[in-house]
Amino acid sequence: MKFVVDLEKRHCTCNVFDIDNIPCIHAIAAAKHIKRDENRFVDASHLTETWAKAYAESIHPGGELSTCTYPENIDELSCPPPATKNKSGRPPTKRKRSVGEFGVPGSKSQSHKCSRCGT
């Protein structure tokens, strides 16, 4: 299957680039083919500088703690965790791969051969 990539419009027909605003594997291959840095096509909202600016200011609570009022029975109140059900069947032993991952790292694919003729 072939995908069409437009790096200037940040679009790929697989739609991963459009949704995540992070270059998909096809966009990375296209950027490397024209000898451009693939990190240049990452959206600004995903950059470290943007996150640093967002959290640069300290967050201060509003008001003094001594002036806050609390209910008298606050010691008796509880917030239990939500009830959960154990799933039936054997639990999975390996993590599930995300959509963008291909193959199992560290393993090599082997071609199968006929035991009679060797093809």
MDAnalysis code that builds the backbone (N, CA, C; Angstrom):
import MDAnalysis as mda
import numpy as np

u = mda.Universe.empty(357, n_residues=119, atom_resindex=np.repeat(np.arange(119), 3), trajectory=True)
u.add_TopologyAttr("name", ["N", "CA", "C"] * 119)
u.add_TopologyAttr("resid", np.arange(1, 120))
u.add_TopologyAttr("resname", ["MET", "LYS", "PHE", "VAL", "VAL", "ASP", "LEU", "GLU", "LYS", "ARG", "HIS", "CYS", "THR", "CYS", "ASN", "VAL", "PHE", "ASP", "ILE", "ASP", "ASN", "ILE", "PRO", "CYS", "ILE", "HIS", "ALA", "ILE", "ALA", "ALA", "ALA", "LYS", "HIS", "ILE", "LYS", "ARG", "ASP", "GLU", "ASN", "ARG", "PHE", "VAL", "ASP", "ALA", "SER", "HIS", "LEU", "THR", "GLU", "THR", "TRP", "ALA", "LYS", "ALA", "TYR", "ALA", "GLU", "SER", "ILE", "HIS", "PRO", "GLY", "GLY", "GLU", "LEU", "SER", "THR", "CYS", "THR", "TYR", "PRO", "GLU", "ASN", "ILE", "ASP", "GLU", "LEU", "SER", "CYS", "PRO", "PRO", "PRO", "ALA", "THR", "LYS", "ASN", "LYS", "SER", "GLY", "ARG", "PRO", "PRO", "THR", "LYS", "ARG", "LYS", "ARG", "SER", "VAL", "GLY", "GLU", "PHE", "GLY", "VAL", "PRO", "GLY", "SER", "LYS", "SER", "GLN", "SER", "HIS", "LYS", "CYS", "SER", "ARG", "CYS", "GLY", "THR"])
u.atoms.positions = np.array([
    [0.839, -1.165, 0.000],
    [0.000, 0.000, 0.000],
    [0.891, 1.237, 0.000],
    [0.570, 2.196, -0.822],
    [1.368, 3.416, -0.918],
    [0.600, 4.578, -0.311],
    [1.347, 5.495, 0.300],
    [0.758, 6.670, 0.916],
    [1.370, 7.916, 0.293],
    [0.568, 8.943, 0.137],
    [1.015, 10.211, -0.427],
    [1.277, 11.168, 0.732],
    [2.474, 11.767, 0.734],
    [2.879, 12.671, 1.810],
    [3.119, 14.058, 1.231],
    [2.540, 15.072, 1.874],
    [2.808, 16.470, 1.537],
    [3.399, 17.112, 2.784],
    [4.723, 17.271, 2.799],
    [5.402, 17.764, 3.992],
    [5.078, 19.222, 4.281],
    [4.895, 20.036, 3.256],
    [4.610, 21.455, 3.486],
    [3.235, 21.652, 4.128],
    [2.256, 20.844, 3.721],
    [0.913, 20.933, 4.313],
    [0.778, 20.037, 5.543],
    [1.828, 19.274, 5.833],
    [1.841, 18.335, 6.962],
    [0.658, 17.370, 6.864],
    [0.619, 16.671, 5.744],
    [-0.486, 15.759, 5.456],
    [0.054, 14.448, 4.904],
    [-0.540, 13.346, 5.346],
    [-0.253, 12.016, 4.801],
    [-1.581, 11.301, 4.645],
    [-1.709, 10.480, 3.621],
    [-2.975, 9.793, 3.386],
    [-3.257, 8.703, 4.415],
    [-2.292, 8.370, 5.265],
    [-2.573, 7.420, 6.353],
    [-3.300, 8.113, 7.505],
    [-3.343, 9.452, 7.495],
    [-4.043, 10.311, 8.465],
    [-3.416, 10.350, 9.852],
    [-2.347, 9.637, 10.109],
    [-1.688, 9.698, 11.415],
    [-1.023, 11.060, 11.593],
    [-0.387, 11.553, 10.553],
    [0.280, 12.858, 10.586],
    [-0.750, 13.962, 10.834],
    [-1.931, 13.849, 10.230],
    [-2.971, 14.867, 10.375],
    [-3.538, 14.891, 11.794],
    [-3.736, 13.732, 12.373],
    [-4.385, 13.643, 13.683],
    [-3.425, 14.002, 14.811],
    [-2.237, 13.401, 14.824],
    [-1.304, 13.580, 15.937],
    [-0.438, 14.827, 15.819],
    [-0.327, 15.383, 14.636],
    [0.588, 16.503, 14.364],
    [2.036, 16.136, 14.650],
    [2.319, 14.851, 14.577],
    [3.676, 14.319, 14.689],
    [3.909, 13.515, 13.414],
    [5.057, 13.656, 12.764],
    [5.275, 12.937, 11.504],
    [5.118, 11.423, 11.657],
    [4.346, 10.830, 10.750],
    [4.201, 9.376, 10.732],
    [5.442, 8.777, 10.071],
    [5.499, 7.468, 10.002],
    [6.666, 6.789, 9.442],
    [6.849, 7.151, 7.966],
    [5.740, 7.415, 7.262],
    [5.832, 7.775, 5.848],
    [6.403, 9.181, 5.685],
    [5.981, 10.109, 6.564],
    [6.488, 11.484, 6.507],
    [7.966, 11.532, 6.881],
    [8.375, 10.705, 7.837],
    [9.789, 10.645, 8.227],
    [10.623, 10.138, 7.058],
    [10.132, 9.099, 6.376],
    [10.856, 8.559, 5.220],
    [10.945, 9.598, 4.104],
    [9.863, 10.349, 3.891],
    [9.876, 11.384, 2.852],
    [10.847, 12.505, 3.216],
    [10.886, 12.893, 4.489],
    [11.805, 13.950, 4.931],
    [13.254, 13.501, 4.782],
    [13.534, 12.263, 5.135],
    [14.899, 11.749, 4.993],
    [15.289, 11.643, 3.517],
    [14.308, 11.326, 2.666],
    [14.586, 11.199, 1.233],
    [15.024, 12.531, 0.627],
    [14.423, 13.633, 1.084],
    [14.812, 14.950, 0.566],
    [15.840, 15.633, 1.475],
    [16.410, 14.849, 2.406],
    [17.485, 15.304, 3.296],
    [17.065, 16.507, 4.141],
    [15.892, 16.380, 4.783],
    [15.411, 17.396, 5.715],
    [15.265, 16.760, 7.088],
    [15.369, 17.587, 8.110],
    [15.236, 17.102, 9.480],
    [13.760, 16.819, 9.767],
    [13.449, 15.588, 10.138],
    [12.054, 15.216, 10.378],
    [11.482, 15.886, 11.624],
    [12.331, 16.316, 12.549],
    [11.855, 16.988, 13.758],
    [11.272, 18.365, 13.439],
    [11.614, 18.904, 12.291],
    [11.106, 20.208, 11.883],
    [9.603, 20.166, 11.610],
    [9.063, 18.994, 11.354],
    [7.660, 18.856, 10.997],
    [6.772, 18.503, 12.189],
    [7.346, 18.451, 13.385],
    [6.560, 18.209, 14.597],
    [5.845, 19.504, 14.963],
    [4.570, 19.412, 15.357],
    [3.795, 20.595, 15.722],
    [4.400, 21.268, 16.952],
    [4.294, 22.589, 17.026],
    [4.900, 23.363, 18.116],
    [4.332, 22.982, 19.479],
    [3.107, 22.480, 19.534],
    [2.514, 22.114, 20.825],
    [3.214, 20.920, 21.466],
    [3.969, 20.149, 20.696],
    [4.676, 18.988, 21.229],
    [6.123, 19.290, 21.607],
    [6.590, 20.504, 21.381],
    [7.984, 20.845, 21.648],
    [8.218, 21.117, 23.130],
    [9.423, 20.836, 23.591],
    [9.784, 21.031, 24.992],
    [9.686, 22.497, 25.384],
    [10.061, 23.393, 24.485],
    [10.018, 24.825, 24.792],
    [8.586, 25.276, 25.081],
    [7.626, 24.753, 24.337],
    [6.229, 25.127, 24.543],
    [5.744, 24.656, 25.899],
    [6.090, 23.424, 26.267],
    [5.694, 22.904, 27.574],
    [6.373, 23.676, 28.696],
    [7.629, 24.059, 28.502],
    [8.343, 24.823, 29.527],
    [7.693, 26.190, 29.727],
    [7.261, 26.834, 28.651],
    [6.589, 28.133, 28.769],
    [5.240, 27.992, 29.477],
    [4.543, 26.902, 29.206],
    [3.224, 26.704, 29.810],
    [3.317, 26.536, 31.323],
    [4.388, 25.912, 31.806],
    [4.535, 25.655, 33.235],
    [5.587, 26.539, 33.883],
    [5.968, 27.638, 33.238],
    [7.007, 28.519, 33.781],
    [6.525, 29.263, 35.021],
    [5.287, 29.684, 35.030],
    [4.754, 30.432, 36.171],
    [4.313, 29.468, 37.263],
    [4.480, 29.892, 38.501],
    [4.031, 29.084, 39.632],
    [2.521, 29.221, 39.782],
    [1.905, 28.180, 40.279],
    [0.467, 28.202, 40.528],
    [0.271, 28.377, 42.027],
    [-0.403, 29.455, 42.409],
    [-0.621, 29.756, 43.818],
    [-2.087, 29.516, 44.162],
    [-2.351, 28.927, 45.338],
    [-3.746, 28.727, 45.743],
    [-4.408, 30.067, 46.051],
    [-5.687, 30.149, 45.833],
    [-6.403, 31.393, 46.100],
    [-6.865, 31.455, 47.545],
    [-6.461, 32.471, 48.278],
    [-6.925, 32.667, 49.652],
    [-6.027, 32.020, 50.689],
    [-6.310, 32.351, 51.940],
    [-5.564, 31.800, 53.077],
    [-6.228, 30.521, 53.562],
    [-5.442, 29.560, 54.004],
    [-5.995, 28.311, 54.517],
    [-6.759, 28.530, 55.814],
    [-6.355, 29.521, 56.616],
    [-7.014, 29.753, 57.905],
    [-8.438, 30.275, 57.726],
    [-8.753, 30.873, 56.599],
    [-10.097, 31.413, 56.376],
    [-11.017, 30.415, 55.674],
    [-10.518, 29.253, 55.318],
    [-11.336, 28.245, 54.641],
    [-12.258, 27.562, 55.642],
    [-13.456, 27.221, 55.212],
    [-14.400, 26.502, 56.072],
    [-14.543, 25.077, 55.561],
    [-14.626, 24.150, 56.503],
    [-14.748, 22.733, 56.190],
    [-15.989, 22.184, 56.890],
    [-16.608, 21.150, 56.343],
    [-17.736, 20.523, 57.047],
    [-17.262, 19.878, 58.351],
    [-18.149, 19.839, 59.344],
    [-17.755, 19.303, 60.652],
    [-17.499, 17.800, 60.607],
    [-18.179, 17.086, 59.736],
    [-18.011, 15.629, 59.673],
    [-16.990, 15.219, 58.613],
    [-16.002, 16.056, 58.362],
    [-15.023, 15.765, 57.309],
    [-14.199, 14.516, 57.619],
    [-13.996, 14.224, 58.904],
    [-13.241, 13.021, 59.278],
    [-14.009, 11.751, 58.948],
    [-15.323, 11.825, 58.939],
    [-16.145, 10.643, 58.682],
    [-16.335, 10.386, 57.186],
    [-16.125, 11.404, 56.385],
    [-16.321, 11.258, 54.944],
    [-15.205, 10.418, 54.338],
    [-15.568, 9.598, 53.378],
    [-14.557, 8.790, 52.691],
    [-14.883, 8.759, 51.201],
    [-13.868, 8.512, 50.447],
    [-14.017, 8.417, 48.996],
    [-13.358, 7.115, 48.558],
    [-14.106, 6.012, 48.565],
    [-13.506, 4.728, 48.193],
    [-13.214, 4.673, 46.698],
    [-12.263, 3.841, 46.302],
    [-11.975, 3.696, 44.871],
    [-13.156, 3.049, 44.158],
    [-13.295, 3.265, 42.869],
    [-14.416, 2.667, 42.142],
    [-14.319, 1.146, 42.118],
    [-15.481, 0.516, 42.118],
    [-15.525, -0.947, 42.082],
    [-15.070, -1.429, 40.709],
    [-14.208, -2.422, 40.701],
    [-13.726, -2.972, 39.439],
    [-14.008, -4.462, 39.395],
    [-14.153, -4.968, 38.192],
    [-14.356, -6.400, 37.994],
    [-13.100, -6.988, 37.381],
    [-12.701, -8.147, 37.856],
    [-11.585, -8.846, 37.235],
    [-12.074, -9.461, 35.928],
    [-11.299, -9.291, 34.883],
    [-11.673, -9.838, 33.590],
    [-11.489, -11.351, 33.605],
    [-12.387, -12.040, 32.921],
    [-12.278, -13.486, 32.856],
    [-11.182, -13.886, 31.880],
    [-10.627, -15.055, 32.082],
    [-9.589, -15.551, 31.187],
    [-8.195, -15.261, 31.696],
    [-7.247, -15.744, 30.945],
    [-5.847, -15.572, 31.320],
    [-5.404, -14.131, 31.048],
    [-4.692, -13.513, 31.994],
    [-4.245, -12.137, 31.758],
    [-3.136, -12.096, 30.712],
    [-3.051, -11.009, 29.944],
    [-1.994, -10.912, 28.935],
    [-0.624, -10.794, 29.587],
    [0.365, -11.445, 28.977],
    [1.714, -11.421, 29.547],
    [2.584, -10.362, 28.894],
    [2.256, -9.946, 27.691],
    [3.042, -8.943, 26.991],
    [2.190, -7.708, 26.780],
    [2.839, -6.580, 26.656],
    [2.088, -5.357, 26.393],
    [1.592, -5.371, 24.958],
    [0.528, -4.652, 24.717],
    [-0.015, -4.560, 23.367],
    [0.734, -3.473, 22.623],
    [1.127, -3.753, 21.406],
    [1.859, -2.769, 20.607],
    [0.920, -1.671, 20.135],
    [1.424, -0.454, 20.063],
    [0.616, 0.652, 19.565],
    [0.526, 0.569, 18.048],
    [-0.286, 1.438, 17.481],
    [-0.575, 1.386, 16.047],
    [0.678, 1.614, 15.214],
    [1.581, 2.497, 15.661],
    [2.752, 2.841, 14.866],
    [3.899, 1.862, 14.944],
    [3.842, 0.875, 15.849],
    [4.950, -0.065, 16.005],
    [4.851, -1.178, 14.969],
    [5.995, -1.564, 14.457],
    [6.042, -2.642, 13.479],
    [6.986, -3.717, 13.984],
    [6.538, -4.955, 13.995],
    [7.396, -6.079, 14.350],
    [7.777, -6.098, 15.814],
    [8.466, -7.136, 16.193],
    [8.931, -7.292, 17.560],
    [10.400, -6.927, 17.599],
    [10.812, -5.991, 18.479],
    [12.225, -5.625, 18.527],
    [13.088, -6.800, 18.966],
    [14.220, -6.962, 18.332],
    [15.154, -8.019, 18.706],
    [14.915, -9.343, 18.011],
    [13.850, -9.460, 17.258],
    [13.600, -10.728, 16.570],
    [13.756, -10.524, 15.068],
    [14.252, -11.542, 14.411],
    [14.451, -11.485, 12.966],
    [13.393, -12.357, 12.299],
    [12.833, -11.860, 11.209],
    [11.854, -12.663, 10.496],
    [12.592, -13.706, 9.654],
    [12.090, -14.916, 9.660],
    [12.712, -16.001, 8.912],
    [11.741, -16.463, 7.836],
    [12.288, -16.744, 6.674],
    [11.446, -17.269, 5.613],
    [11.289, -18.773, 5.810],
    [10.133, -19.265, 5.456],
    [9.845, -20.689, 5.597],
    [10.251, -21.420, 4.320],
    [10.807, -22.610, 4.488],
    [11.249, -23.399, 3.342],
    [10.570, -24.762, 3.364],
    [10.403, -25.293, 2.189],
    [9.824, -26.617, 2.046],
    [10.856, -27.654, 2.482],
    [10.422, -28.640, 3.256],
    [11.358, -29.656, 3.736],
    [11.748, -30.650, 2.635],
    [10.953, -30.739, 1.575],
    [11.260, -31.663, 0.493],
    [12.188, -31.049, -0.546],
    [11.775, -29.894, -1.083],
    [12.544, -29.335, -2.198],
    [13.432, -28.161, -1.781],
    [13.214, -27.561, -0.613],
    [14.063, -26.480, -0.133],
    [13.707, -25.109, -0.667],
    [12.571, -24.962, -1.340],
    [12.183, -23.631, -1.844],
    [11.201, -22.969, -0.924],
])
